[in-house]
Amino acid sequence: MSEVISLLNTLPTSTAPADVELFDPPMCCPTGLCGPTLDQTLLDVNQMVLSLQSENLRVERYQMTSHPNAFLGNAEVMKLVREKQLEALPITVVRGRIIKVGAYPTLEEVRAALDGAKSQ
């Protein structure tokens, strides 16, 4: 009898942080694109995420209710949330550095931060 080997258990797991992390305000779903009316800002953010992912960049989005450890694991993000509460959100982190607080960045802002992180 042959033994079945699961490839899922043999794949390496990445512990490296994402290239771009979005700490989102509370929303009804992970993208905020599920309500009866669509928010253009959230559509733009979703398009930005897809664009960055198409460039093989790792992008993660976190909400406090569903990903509390992501918030708790980033001392700078938690400091901002404690100081400004929900007004701090969204917070955007690019390669470990906060680049925008209280609003979503444009794709150009994220690319500039990514380019800046490469040169450091």
Backbone atoms as SQL, in Angstrom:
CREATE TABLE atoms (id INTEGER PRIMARY KEY, chain TEXT, resi INTEGER, resn TEXT, atom TEXT, x REAL, y REAL, z REAL);
INSERT INTO atoms VALUES
  (1, 'A', 1, 'MET', 'N', 0.843, -1.180, 0.000),
  (2, 'A', 1, 'MET', 'CA', 0.000, 0.000, 0.000),
  (3, 'A', 1, 'MET', 'C', 0.890, 1.246, 0.000),
  (4, 'A', 2, 'SER', 'N', 0.586, 2.198, -0.845),
  (5, 'A', 2, 'SER', 'CA', 1.409, 3.408, -0.925),
  (6, 'A', 2, 'SER', 'C', 0.911, 4.466, 0.052),
  (7, 'A', 3, 'GLU', 'N', 1.855, 5.266, 0.518),
  (8, 'A', 3, 'GLU', 'CA', 1.545, 6.324, 1.472),
  (9, 'A', 3, 'GLU', 'C', 1.289, 7.620, 0.721),
  (10, 'A', 4, 'VAL', 'N', 0.271, 8.360, 1.117),
  (11, 'A', 4, 'VAL', 'CA', -0.051, 9.640, 0.497),
  (12, 'A', 4, 'VAL', 'C', 0.720, 10.732, 1.222),
  (13, 'A', 5, 'ILE', 'N', 1.434, 11.540, 0.463),
  (14, 'A', 5, 'ILE', 'CA', 2.201, 12.639, 1.035),
  (15, 'A', 5, 'ILE', 'C', 1.521, 13.936, 0.650),
  (16, 'A', 6, 'SER', 'N', 1.243, 14.750, 1.624),
  (17, 'A', 6, 'SER', 'CA', 0.609, 16.037, 1.378),
  (18, 'A', 6, 'SER', 'C', 1.671, 17.092, 1.103),
  (19, 'A', 7, 'LEU', 'N', 1.555, 17.737, -0.046),
  (20, 'A', 7, 'LEU', 'CA', 2.489, 18.813, -0.374),
  (21, 'A', 7, 'LEU', 'C', 2.261, 20.043, 0.494),
  (22, 'A', 8, 'LEU', 'N', 1.031, 20.181, 0.987),
  (23, 'A', 8, 'LEU', 'CA', 0.739, 21.345, 1.821),
  (24, 'A', 8, 'LEU', 'C', 1.592, 21.362, 3.076),
  (25, 'A', 9, 'ASN', 'N', 1.902, 20.190, 3.599),
  (26, 'A', 9, 'ASN', 'CA', 2.695, 20.132, 4.824),
  (27, 'A', 9, 'ASN', 'C', 4.186, 20.279, 4.572),
  (28, 'A', 10, 'THR', 'N', 4.605, 20.191, 3.313),
  (29, 'A', 10, 'THR', 'CA', 6.035, 20.256, 3.020),
  (30, 'A', 10, 'THR', 'C', 6.466, 21.597, 2.451),
  (31, 'A', 11, 'LEU', 'N', 5.528, 22.456, 2.139),
  (32, 'A', 11, 'LEU', 'CA', 5.877, 23.757, 1.585),
  (33, 'A', 11, 'LEU', 'C', 6.455, 24.645, 2.675),
  (34, 'A', 12, 'PRO', 'N', 7.489, 25.411, 2.352),
  (35, 'A', 12, 'PRO', 'CA', 8.041, 26.313, 3.374),
  (36, 'A', 12, 'PRO', 'C', 7.043, 27.415, 3.698),
  (37, 'A', 13, 'THR', 'N', 7.029, 27.816, 4.931),
  (38, 'A', 13, 'THR', 'CA', 6.150, 28.910, 5.331),
  (39, 'A', 13, 'THR', 'C', 6.975, 30.175, 5.443),
  (40, 'A', 14, 'SER', 'N', 6.412, 31.277, 4.961),
  (41, 'A', 14, 'SER', 'CA', 7.123, 32.551, 4.992),
  (42, 'A', 14, 'SER', 'C', 6.772, 33.299, 6.265),
  (43, 'A', 15, 'THR', 'N', 7.782, 33.718, 6.982),
  (44, 'A', 15, 'THR', 'CA', 7.554, 34.526, 8.171),
  (45, 'A', 15, 'THR', 'C', 7.970, 35.970, 7.921),
  (46, 'A', 16, 'ALA', 'N', 8.407, 36.238, 6.702),
  (47, 'A', 16, 'ALA', 'CA', 8.802, 37.605, 6.357),
  (48, 'A', 16, 'ALA', 'C', 7.567, 38.501, 6.350),
  (49, 'A', 17, 'PRO', 'N', 7.718, 39.739, 6.812),
  (50, 'A', 17, 'PRO', 'CA', 6.572, 40.644, 6.792),
  (51, 'A', 17, 'PRO', 'C', 6.172, 40.975, 5.359),
  (52, 'A', 18, 'ALA', 'N', 4.920, 41.353, 5.204),
  (53, 'A', 18, 'ALA', 'CA', 4.417, 41.745, 3.898),
  (54, 'A', 18, 'ALA', 'C', 5.129, 43.011, 3.432),
  (55, 'A', 19, 'ASP', 'N', 5.169, 43.198, 2.115),
  (56, 'A', 19, 'ASP', 'CA', 5.746, 44.428, 1.565),
  (57, 'A', 19, 'ASP', 'C', 4.885, 45.626, 1.954),
  (58, 'A', 20, 'VAL', 'N', 3.558, 45.435, 1.875),
  (59, 'A', 20, 'VAL', 'CA', 2.604, 46.503, 2.197),
  (60, 'A', 20, 'VAL', 'C', 1.561, 45.929, 3.148),
  (61, 'A', 21, 'GLU', 'N', 1.326, 46.638, 4.248),
  (62, 'A', 21, 'GLU', 'CA', 0.302, 46.232, 5.206),
  (63, 'A', 21, 'GLU', 'C', -0.674, 47.380, 5.382),
  (64, 'A', 22, 'LEU', 'N', -1.960, 47.058, 5.273),
  (65, 'A', 22, 'LEU', 'CA', -3.020, 48.040, 5.464),
  (66, 'A', 22, 'LEU', 'C', -3.786, 47.666, 6.726),
  (67, 'A', 23, 'PHE', 'N', -3.741, 48.533, 7.708),
  (68, 'A', 23, 'PHE', 'CA', -4.489, 48.341, 8.936),
  (69, 'A', 23, 'PHE', 'C', -5.783, 49.137, 8.773),
  (70, 'A', 24, 'ASP', 'N', -6.845, 48.413, 8.433),
  (71, 'A', 24, 'ASP', 'CA', -8.114, 49.035, 8.053),
  (72, 'A', 24, 'ASP', 'C', -8.979, 49.404, 9.246),
  (73, 'A', 25, 'PRO', 'N', -9.865, 50.396, 9.046),
  (74, 'A', 25, 'PRO', 'CA', -10.886, 50.680, 10.055),
  (75, 'A', 25, 'PRO', 'C', -11.925, 49.553, 10.014),
  (76, 'A', 26, 'PRO', 'N', -12.806, 49.477, 11.000),
  (77, 'A', 26, 'PRO', 'CA', -13.840, 48.438, 10.970),
  (78, 'A', 26, 'PRO', 'C', -14.688, 48.553, 9.697),
  (79, 'A', 27, 'MET', 'N', -14.887, 47.413, 9.061),
  (80, 'A', 27, 'MET', 'CA', -15.719, 47.350, 7.847),
  (81, 'A', 27, 'MET', 'C', -16.574, 46.092, 7.918),
  (82, 'A', 28, 'CYS', 'N', -17.579, 46.034, 7.062),
  (83, 'A', 28, 'CYS', 'CA', -18.491, 44.900, 7.070),
  (84, 'A', 28, 'CYS', 'C', -17.866, 43.632, 6.500),
  (85, 'A', 29, 'CYS', 'N', -16.796, 43.765, 5.732),
  (86, 'A', 29, 'CYS', 'CA', -16.102, 42.613, 5.157),
  (87, 'A', 29, 'CYS', 'C', -14.633, 42.995, 4.955),
  (88, 'A', 30, 'PRO', 'N', -13.765, 42.062, 4.594),
  (89, 'A', 30, 'PRO', 'CA', -12.333, 42.372, 4.500),
  (90, 'A', 30, 'PRO', 'C', -11.964, 43.512, 3.547),
  (91, 'A', 31, 'THR', 'N', -12.737, 43.735, 2.500),
  (92, 'A', 31, 'THR', 'CA', -12.392, 44.794, 1.549),
  (93, 'A', 31, 'THR', 'C', -13.277, 46.028, 1.667),
  (94, 'A', 32, 'GLY', 'N', -14.415, 45.899, 2.340),
  (95, 'A', 32, 'GLY', 'CA', -15.367, 47.001, 2.423),
  (96, 'A', 32, 'GLY', 'C', -16.208, 47.152, 1.166),
  (97, 'A', 33, 'LEU', 'N', -16.097, 46.203, 0.247),
  (98, 'A', 33, 'LEU', 'CA', -16.821, 46.285, -1.027),
  (99, 'A', 33, 'LEU', 'C', -18.075, 45.414, -1.024),
  (100, 'A', 34, 'CYS', 'N', -18.728, 45.298, 0.131),
  (101, 'A', 34, 'CYS', 'CA', -19.853, 44.376, 0.226),
  (102, 'A', 34, 'CYS', 'C', -21.184, 45.069, 0.516),
  (103, 'A', 35, 'GLY', 'N', -21.180, 46.350, 0.768),
  (104, 'A', 35, 'GLY', 'CA', -22.409, 47.053, 1.118),
  (105, 'A', 35, 'GLY', 'C', -23.259, 47.387, -0.097),
  (106, 'A', 36, 'PRO', 'N', -24.415, 47.991, 0.144),
  (107, 'A', 36, 'PRO', 'CA', -25.323, 48.330, -0.957),
  (108, 'A', 36, 'PRO', 'C', -24.796, 49.438, -1.867),
  (109, 'A', 37, 'THR', 'N', -23.937, 50.315, -1.321),
  (110, 'A', 37, 'THR', 'CA', -23.312, 51.339, -2.149),
  (111, 'A', 37, 'THR', 'C', -21.803, 51.179, -2.042),
  (112, 'A', 38, 'LEU', 'N', -21.131, 51.393, -3.149),
  (113, 'A', 38, 'LEU', 'CA', -19.688, 51.215, -3.165),
  (114, 'A', 38, 'LEU', 'C', -18.979, 52.544, -2.945),
  (115, 'A', 39, 'ASP', 'N', -17.991, 52.512, -2.071),
  (116, 'A', 39, 'ASP', 'CA', -17.176, 53.675, -1.767),
  (117, 'A', 39, 'ASP', 'C', -16.025, 53.711, -2.779),
  (118, 'A', 40, 'GLN', 'N', -15.913, 54.806, -3.521),
  (119, 'A', 40, 'GLN', 'CA', -14.879, 54.919, -4.549),
  (120, 'A', 40, 'GLN', 'C', -13.477, 54.754, -3.966),
  (121, 'A', 41, 'THR', 'N', -13.260, 55.263, -2.761),
  (122, 'A', 41, 'THR', 'CA', -11.951, 55.122, -2.130),
  (123, 'A', 41, 'THR', 'C', -11.602, 53.651, -1.940),
  (124, 'A', 42, 'LEU', 'N', -12.573, 52.861, -1.473),
  (125, 'A', 42, 'LEU', 'CA', -12.319, 51.432, -1.261),
  (126, 'A', 42, 'LEU', 'C', -12.138, 50.692, -2.578),
  (127, 'A', 43, 'LEU', 'N', -12.822, 51.134, -3.614),
  (128, 'A', 43, 'LEU', 'CA', -12.594, 50.558, -4.945),
  (129, 'A', 43, 'LEU', 'C', -11.163, 50.839, -5.398),
  (130, 'A', 44, 'ASP', 'N', -10.709, 52.069, -5.176),
  (131, 'A', 44, 'ASP', 'CA', -9.343, 52.450, -5.547),
  (132, 'A', 44, 'ASP', 'C', -8.310, 51.647, -4.756),
  (133, 'A', 45, 'VAL', 'N', -8.566, 51.445, -3.461),
  (134, 'A', 45, 'VAL', 'CA', -7.651, 50.667, -2.627),
  (135, 'A', 45, 'VAL', 'C', -7.599, 49.228, -3.126),
  (136, 'A', 46, 'ASN', 'N', -8.751, 48.662, -3.440),
  (137, 'A', 46, 'ASN', 'CA', -8.789, 47.295, -3.948),
  (138, 'A', 46, 'ASN', 'C', -7.997, 47.190, -5.251),
  (139, 'A', 47, 'GLN', 'N', -8.148, 48.168, -6.137),
  (140, 'A', 47, 'GLN', 'CA', -7.397, 48.168, -7.391),
  (141, 'A', 47, 'GLN', 'C', -5.896, 48.297, -7.136),
  (142, 'A', 48, 'MET', 'N', -5.530, 49.126, -6.160),
  (143, 'A', 48, 'MET', 'CA', -4.124, 49.282, -5.804),
  (144, 'A', 48, 'MET', 'C', -3.560, 47.953, -5.303),
  (145, 'A', 49, 'VAL', 'N', -4.290, 47.268, -4.433),
  (146, 'A', 49, 'VAL', 'CA', -3.845, 45.980, -3.901),
  (147, 'A', 49, 'VAL', 'C', -3.641, 44.985, -5.042),
  (148, 'A', 50, 'LEU', 'N', -4.600, 44.903, -5.952),
  (149, 'A', 50, 'LEU', 'CA', -4.480, 43.984, -7.088),
  (150, 'A', 50, 'LEU', 'C', -3.278, 44.332, -7.962),
  (151, 'A', 51, 'SER', 'N', -3.046, 45.618, -8.177),
  (152, 'A', 51, 'SER', 'CA', -1.921, 46.058, -8.984),
  (153, 'A', 51, 'SER', 'C', -0.591, 45.669, -8.329),
  (154, 'A', 52, 'LEU', 'N', -0.468, 45.900, -7.032),
  (155, 'A', 52, 'LEU', 'CA', 0.756, 45.556, -6.312),
  (156, 'A', 52, 'LEU', 'C', 0.975, 44.044, -6.301),
  (157, 'A', 53, 'GLN', 'N', -0.103, 43.295, -6.102),
  (158, 'A', 53, 'GLN', 'CA', 0.011, 41.833, -6.107),
  (159, 'A', 53, 'GLN', 'C', 0.416, 41.313, -7.479),
  (160, 'A', 54, 'SER', 'N', -0.027, 41.982, -8.548),
  (161, 'A', 54, 'SER', 'CA', 0.355, 41.557, -9.896),
  (162, 'A', 54, 'SER', 'C', 1.854, 41.778, -10.141),
  (163, 'A', 55, 'GLU', 'N', 2.479, 42.613, -9.311),
  (164, 'A', 55, 'GLU', 'CA', 3.921, 42.861, -9.390),
  (165, 'A', 55, 'GLU', 'C', 4.687, 41.947, -8.416),
  (166, 'A', 56, 'ASN', 'N', 4.007, 40.906, -7.949),
  (167, 'A', 56, 'ASN', 'CA', 4.579, 39.925, -7.018),
  (168, 'A', 56, 'ASN', 'C', 4.966, 40.522, -5.667),
  (169, 'A', 57, 'LEU', 'N', 4.267, 41.567, -5.264),
  (170, 'A', 57, 'LEU', 'CA', 4.462, 42.136, -3.936),
  (171, 'A', 57, 'LEU', 'C', 3.427, 41.519, -3.002),
  (172, 'A', 58, 'ARG', 'N', 3.827, 41.304, -1.773),
  (173, 'A', 58, 'ARG', 'CA', 2.899, 40.737, -0.787),
  (174, 'A', 58, 'ARG', 'C', 2.181, 41.875, -0.078),
  (175, 'A', 59, 'VAL', 'N', 0.859, 41.859, -0.177),
  (176, 'A', 59, 'VAL', 'CA', 0.031, 42.891, 0.443),
  (177, 'A', 59, 'VAL', 'C', -0.931, 42.210, 1.415),
  (178, 'A', 60, 'GLU', 'N', -0.996, 42.725, 2.629),
  (179, 'A', 60, 'GLU', 'CA', -1.894, 42.189, 3.647),
  (180, 'A', 60, 'GLU', 'C', -2.797, 43.306, 4.139),
  (181, 'A', 61, 'ARG', 'N', -4.060, 42.943, 4.377),
  (182, 'A', 61, 'ARG', 'CA', -5.017, 43.885, 4.967),
  (183, 'A', 61, 'ARG', 'C', -5.498, 43.294, 6.280),
  (184, 'A', 62, 'TYR', 'N', -5.546, 44.135, 7.309),
  (185, 'A', 62, 'TYR', 'CA', -5.932, 43.682, 8.633),
  (186, 'A', 62, 'TYR', 'C', -7.069, 44.544, 9.176),
  (187, 'A', 63, 'GLN', 'N', -7.999, 43.886, 9.857),
  (188, 'A', 63, 'GLN', 'CA', -9.021, 44.573, 10.630),
  (189, 'A', 63, 'GLN', 'C', -8.873, 44.129, 12.075),
  (190, 'A', 64, 'MET', 'N', -9.068, 45.041, 12.989),
  (191, 'A', 64, 'MET', 'CA', -8.820, 44.744, 14.394),
  (192, 'A', 64, 'MET', 'C', -9.651, 43.564, 14.895),
  (193, 'A', 65, 'THR', 'N', -10.886, 43.440, 14.437),
  (194, 'A', 65, 'THR', 'CA', -11.737, 42.361, 14.942),
  (195, 'A', 65, 'THR', 'C', -11.315, 40.993, 14.424),
  (196, 'A', 66, 'SER', 'N', -10.837, 40.929, 13.192),
  (197, 'A', 66, 'SER', 'CA', -10.477, 39.632, 12.627),
  (198, 'A', 66, 'SER', 'C', -8.980, 39.336, 12.656),
  (199, 'A', 67, 'HIS', 'N', -8.145, 40.343, 12.849),
  (200, 'A', 67, 'HIS', 'CA', -6.688, 40.163, 12.900),
  (201, 'A', 67, 'HIS', 'C', -6.082, 40.949, 14.066),
  (202, 'A', 68, 'PRO', 'N', -6.551, 40.734, 15.288),
  (203, 'A', 68, 'PRO', 'CA', -6.044, 41.541, 16.410),
  (204, 'A', 68, 'PRO', 'C', -4.541, 41.374, 16.628),
  (205, 'A', 69, 'ASN', 'N', -4.001, 40.192, 16.352),
  (206, 'A', 69, 'ASN', 'CA', -2.571, 39.975, 16.575),
  (207, 'A', 69, 'ASN', 'C', -1.701, 40.803, 15.636),
  (208, 'A', 70, 'ALA', 'N', -2.202, 41.106, 14.449),
  (209, 'A', 70, 'ALA', 'CA', -1.449, 41.966, 13.531),
  (210, 'A', 70, 'ALA', 'C', -1.306, 43.364, 14.129),
  (211, 'A', 71, 'PHE', 'N', -2.382, 43.856, 14.738),
  (212, 'A', 71, 'PHE', 'CA', -2.337, 45.167, 15.388),
  (213, 'A', 71, 'PHE', 'C', -1.419, 45.107, 16.611),
  (214, 'A', 72, 'LEU', 'N', -1.636, 44.092, 17.445),
  (215, 'A', 72, 'LEU', 'CA', -0.864, 43.966, 18.679),
  (216, 'A', 72, 'LEU', 'C', 0.615, 43.721, 18.398),
  (217, 'A', 73, 'GLY', 'N', 0.920, 43.112, 17.262),
  (218, 'A', 73, 'GLY', 'CA', 2.295, 42.807, 16.923),
  (219, 'A', 73, 'GLY', 'C', 3.079, 43.970, 16.351),
  (220, 'A', 74, 'ASN', 'N', 2.417, 45.095, 16.117),
  (221, 'A', 74, 'ASN', 'CA', 3.103, 46.264, 15.579),
  (222, 'A', 74, 'ASN', 'C', 2.976, 47.403, 16.598),
  (223, 'A', 75, 'ALA', 'N', 4.037, 47.628, 17.342),
  (224, 'A', 75, 'ALA', 'CA', 4.017, 48.616, 18.429),
  (225, 'A', 75, 'ALA', 'C', 3.687, 50.024, 17.940),
  (226, 'A', 76, 'GLU', 'N', 4.204, 50.408, 16.762),
  (227, 'A', 76, 'GLU', 'CA', 3.946, 51.757, 16.244),
  (228, 'A', 76, 'GLU', 'C', 2.473, 51.927, 15.867),
  (229, 'A', 77, 'VAL', 'N', 1.889, 50.893, 15.266),
  (230, 'A', 77, 'VAL', 'CA', 0.468, 50.940, 14.918),
  (231, 'A', 77, 'VAL', 'C', -0.372, 51.038, 16.184),
  (232, 'A', 78, 'MET', 'N', -0.051, 50.230, 17.187),
  (233, 'A', 78, 'MET', 'CA', -0.833, 50.258, 18.430),
  (234, 'A', 78, 'MET', 'C', -0.701, 51.604, 19.140),
  (235, 'A', 79, 'LYS', 'N', 0.473, 52.194, 19.084),
  (236, 'A', 79, 'LYS', 'CA', 0.654, 53.513, 19.695),
  (237, 'A', 79, 'LYS', 'C', -0.279, 54.532, 19.043),
  (238, 'A', 80, 'LEU', 'N', -0.341, 54.508, 17.715),
  (239, 'A', 80, 'LEU', 'CA', -1.234, 55.432, 17.001),
  (240, 'A', 80, 'LEU', 'C', -2.700, 55.168, 17.325),
  (241, 'A', 81, 'VAL', 'N', -3.079, 53.900, 17.401),
  (242, 'A', 81, 'VAL', 'CA', -4.472, 53.554, 17.705),
  (243, 'A', 81, 'VAL', 'C', -4.819, 53.992, 19.126),
  (244, 'A', 82, 'ARG', 'N', -3.885, 53.819, 20.047),
  (245, 'A', 82, 'ARG', 'CA', -4.147, 54.268, 21.430),
  (246, 'A', 82, 'ARG', 'C', -4.283, 55.785, 21.502),
  (247, 'A', 83, 'GLU', 'N', -3.441, 56.501, 20.768),
  (248, 'A', 83, 'GLU', 'CA', -3.458, 57.963, 20.804),
  (249, 'A', 83, 'GLU', 'C', -4.658, 58.551, 20.075),
  (250, 'A', 84, 'LYS', 'N', -4.919, 58.059, 18.867),
  (251, 'A', 84, 'LYS', 'CA', -5.940, 58.673, 18.009),
  (252, 'A', 84, 'LYS', 'C', -7.203, 57.832, 17.864),
  (253, 'A', 85, 'GLN', 'N', -7.183, 56.632, 18.428),
  (254, 'A', 85, 'GLN', 'CA', -8.275, 55.673, 18.333),
  (255, 'A', 85, 'GLN', 'C', -8.620, 55.418, 16.868),
  (256, 'A', 86, 'LEU', 'N', -9.899, 55.349, 16.526),
  (257, 'A', 86, 'LEU', 'CA', -10.291, 55.000, 15.161),
  (258, 'A', 86, 'LEU', 'C', -9.905, 56.062, 14.130),
  (259, 'A', 87, 'GLU', 'N', -9.624, 57.282, 14.588),
  (260, 'A', 87, 'GLU', 'CA', -9.198, 58.335, 13.662),
  (261, 'A', 87, 'GLU', 'C', -7.846, 58.010, 13.026),
  (262, 'A', 88, 'ALA', 'N', -7.069, 57.148, 13.664),
  (263, 'A', 88, 'ALA', 'CA', -5.759, 56.770, 13.125),
  (264, 'A', 88, 'ALA', 'C', -5.893, 55.859, 11.906),
  (265, 'A', 89, 'LEU', 'N', -7.001, 55.154, 11.823),
  (266, 'A', 89, 'LEU', 'CA', -7.186, 54.167, 10.751),
  (267, 'A', 89, 'LEU', 'C', -7.769, 54.789, 9.497),
  (268, 'A', 90, 'PRO', 'N', -7.357, 54.352, 8.356),
  (269, 'A', 90, 'PRO', 'CA', -6.394, 53.293, 8.088),
  (270, 'A', 90, 'PRO', 'C', -4.961, 53.766, 8.300),
  (271, 'A', 91, 'ILE', 'N', -4.105, 52.779, 8.595),
  (272, 'A', 91, 'ILE', 'CA', -2.664, 53.003, 8.718),
  (273, 'A', 91, 'ILE', 'C', -1.990, 52.129, 7.670),
  (274, 'A', 92, 'THR', 'N', -1.085, 52.726, 6.916),
  (275, 'A', 92, 'THR', 'CA', -0.376, 51.966, 5.877),
  (276, 'A', 92, 'THR', 'C', 1.088, 51.834, 6.259),
  (277, 'A', 93, 'VAL', 'N', 1.567, 50.587, 6.210),
  (278, 'A', 93, 'VAL', 'CA', 2.958, 50.272, 6.535),
  (279, 'A', 93, 'VAL', 'C', 3.596, 49.667, 5.291),
  (280, 'A', 94, 'VAL', 'N', 4.720, 50.227, 4.877),
  (281, 'A', 94, 'VAL', 'CA', 5.464, 49.700, 3.737),
  (282, 'A', 94, 'VAL', 'C', 6.828, 49.248, 4.230),
  (283, 'A', 95, 'ARG', 'N', 7.044, 47.951, 4.093),
  (284, 'A', 95, 'ARG', 'CA', 8.303, 47.317, 4.520),
  (285, 'A', 95, 'ARG', 'C', 8.720, 47.761, 5.920),
  (286, 'A', 96, 'GLY', 'N', 7.727, 47.714, 6.836),
  (287, 'A', 96, 'GLY', 'CA', 7.991, 47.993, 8.240),
  (288, 'A', 96, 'GLY', 'C', 7.927, 49.445, 8.650),
  (289, 'A', 97, 'ARG', 'N', 7.690, 50.356, 7.705),
  (290, 'A', 97, 'ARG', 'CA', 7.665, 51.793, 8.007),
  (291, 'A', 97, 'ARG', 'C', 6.279, 52.369, 7.737),
  (292, 'A', 98, 'ILE', 'N', 5.716, 53.071, 8.701),
  (293, 'A', 98, 'ILE', 'CA', 4.408, 53.712, 8.519),
  (294, 'A', 98, 'ILE', 'C', 4.577, 54.854, 7.527),
  (295, 'A', 99, 'ILE', 'N', 3.755, 54.830, 6.474),
  (296, 'A', 99, 'ILE', 'CA', 3.848, 55.905, 5.484),
  (297, 'A', 99, 'ILE', 'C', 2.609, 56.796, 5.453),
  (298, 'A', 100, 'LYS', 'N', 1.478, 56.318, 6.001),
  (299, 'A', 100, 'LYS', 'CA', 0.277, 57.154, 5.971),
  (300, 'A', 100, 'LYS', 'C', -0.649, 56.744, 7.109),
  (301, 'A', 101, 'VAL', 'N', -1.275, 57.753, 7.737),
  (302, 'A', 101, 'VAL', 'CA', -2.169, 57.549, 8.867),
  (303, 'A', 101, 'VAL', 'C', -3.460, 58.321, 8.615),
  (304, 'A', 102, 'GLY', 'N', -4.602, 57.674, 8.845),
  (305, 'A', 102, 'GLY', 'CA', -5.893, 58.354, 8.761),
  (306, 'A', 102, 'GLY', 'C', -6.497, 58.434, 7.375),
  (307, 'A', 103, 'ALA', 'N', -5.802, 57.944, 6.367),
  (308, 'A', 103, 'ALA', 'CA', -6.308, 57.929, 4.993),
  (309, 'A', 103, 'ALA', 'C', -5.517, 56.884, 4.209),
  (310, 'A', 104, 'TYR', 'N', -6.115, 56.394, 3.150),
  (311, 'A', 104, 'TYR', 'CA', -5.406, 55.431, 2.306),
  (312, 'A', 104, 'TYR', 'C', -4.446, 56.158, 1.377),
  (313, 'A', 105, 'PRO', 'N', -3.300, 55.554, 1.108),
  (314, 'A', 105, 'PRO', 'CA', -2.356, 56.170, 0.179),
  (315, 'A', 105, 'PRO', 'C', -2.769, 55.902, -1.268),
  (316, 'A', 106, 'THR', 'N', -2.199, 56.661, -2.163),
  (317, 'A', 106, 'THR', 'CA', -2.373, 56.377, -3.585),
  (318, 'A', 106, 'THR', 'C', -1.352, 55.308, -3.980),
  (319, 'A', 107, 'LEU', 'N', -1.551, 54.728, -5.129),
  (320, 'A', 107, 'LEU', 'CA', -0.598, 53.753, -5.649),
  (321, 'A', 107, 'LEU', 'C', 0.782, 54.404, -5.806),
  (322, 'A', 108, 'GLU', 'N', 0.800, 55.653, -6.232),
  (323, 'A', 108, 'GLU', 'CA', 2.066, 56.366, -6.412),
  (324, 'A', 108, 'GLU', 'C', 2.792, 56.546, -5.084),
  (325, 'A', 109, 'GLU', 'N', 2.054, 56.851, -4.013),
  (326, 'A', 109, 'GLU', 'CA', 2.669, 57.002, -2.692),
  (327, 'A', 109, 'GLU', 'C', 3.277, 55.679, -2.228),
  (328, 'A', 110, 'VAL', 'N', 2.564, 54.584, -2.464),
  (329, 'A', 110, 'VAL', 'CA', 3.083, 53.272, -2.057),
  (330, 'A', 110, 'VAL', 'C', 4.318, 52.919, -2.875),
  (331, 'A', 111, 'ARG', 'N', 4.259, 53.164, -4.178),
  (332, 'A', 111, 'ARG', 'CA', 5.432, 52.863, -5.023),
  (333, 'A', 111, 'ARG', 'C', 6.640, 53.693, -4.606),
  (334, 'A', 112, 'ALA', 'N', 6.428, 54.965, -4.282),
  (335, 'A', 112, 'ALA', 'CA', 7.533, 55.821, -3.835),
  (336, 'A', 112, 'ALA', 'C', 8.129, 55.278, -2.539),
  (337, 'A', 113, 'ALA', 'N', 7.278, 54.824, -1.625),
  (338, 'A', 113, 'ALA', 'CA', 7.766, 54.254, -0.367),
  (339, 'A', 113, 'ALA', 'C', 8.511, 52.944, -0.610),
  (340, 'A', 114, 'LEU', 'N', 8.015, 52.132, -1.531),
  (341, 'A', 114, 'LEU', 'CA', 8.704, 50.891, -1.881),
  (342, 'A', 114, 'LEU', 'C', 10.071, 51.182, -2.497),
  (343, 'A', 115, 'ASP', 'N', 10.125, 52.174, -3.369),
  (344, 'A', 115, 'ASP', 'CA', 11.404, 52.562, -3.976),
  (345, 'A', 115, 'ASP', 'C', 12.362, 53.101, -2.931),
  (346, 'A', 116, 'GLY', 'N', 11.839, 53.887, -1.990),
  (347, 'A', 116, 'GLY', 'CA', 12.654, 54.421, -0.903),
  (348, 'A', 116, 'GLY', 'C', 13.191, 53.325, -0.014),
  (349, 'A', 117, 'ALA', 'N', 12.387, 52.293, 0.226),
  (350, 'A', 117, 'ALA', 'CA', 12.822, 51.172, 1.062),
  (351, 'A', 117, 'ALA', 'C', 13.919, 50.372, 0.384),
  (352, 'A', 118, 'LYS', 'N', 13.903, 50.310, -0.961),
  (353, 'A', 118, 'LYS', 'CA', 14.955, 49.587, -1.707),
  (354, 'A', 118, 'LYS', 'C', 16.304, 50.268, -1.560),
  (355, 'A', 119, 'SER', 'N', 16.294, 51.601, -1.524),
  (356, 'A', 119, 'SER', 'CA', 17.552, 52.347, -1.504),
  (357, 'A', 119, 'SER', 'C', 18.162, 52.455, -0.114),
  (358, 'A', 120, 'GLN', 'N', 17.471, 51.973, 0.898),
  (359, 'A', 120, 'GLN', 'CA', 18.013, 52.062, 2.268),
  (360, 'A', 120, 'GLN', 'C', 18.844, 50.869, 2.602);
